[in-house]
C-alpha cells in the first residue's frame, strides 16, 4: 500500500528557506502514470495547491508562489522535495505531499495524501 | 478558474440530506472536478472525481453531479462520520489546479 511521509523542520525563521521532503513507500516514484504534488493549509483556512512534479522532472507551480518555489525529485531515494524561499509568517501552514492521477499526460486529482506536517515561520 | 463553495457552513442532523455547491468562475466543459472530505487533524480524502465518479471505497450515499459552472456534492443520508469539511478542486486548467474554499457540514 502506497504511503507518503512529509519531513522537515517544524520552525523556520522569516526570510529563510522552508525545505520539506516527501518519502514515498510501498511504490515507486518513477512510475510514468502519476504526478507528485505539494499542497498547504494555513491554520483554520482552506487548501492551496503549491505545485507538482513528474519523475521525469517536469514541474508546474502555482502562479502566486512560482517565484519562490522549487520542487525536485530524487528517484534514487524515492523522494521529492519542496523549497520555498524568503519565508514569511503567511507561509505558516500544514504542508501535505500527495500523489496525483495523471490524465492525458497532465496532473489531475489528488489520489493519496501524506499526513501533513506543520511548519511555523517565526523568529 | 476560481471555485466558490456554498454555503460556508451547513447545519444538519444525522439522517438528513446534504447538498453542497461548487460554482466555477469559468465553464468547466470537461467536467474535470473532484471533491474531498477533510476531518479535523486529518489529510483530505478523495471522494469524487470527474464530477460524478466515486473513488475506491467511498459509500454510495455520496454522489456528484453538475456541468459547466455549477457542481453539486450530495450526501443522501448523513452518517455521524460525514460531519467534516468538503472541498472541490478543478483540473480543467491542468497543470494549474485550484481548490474551492470549503463547506463545513456540522451537527445541528
Interface residues (C-beta under 8 A of the other chain):
Chain A: X39 X46 X47 X48 X49 X52 X60 X62 X63 X96 X101 X103 X106 X107 X108 X109 X110 X111 X113 X114 X115 X116
Chain B: X32 X34 X36 X38 X42 X43 X44 X45 X46 X49 X55 X87 X89 X91 X94 X95 X96 X97 X98 X99 X100 X101 X102
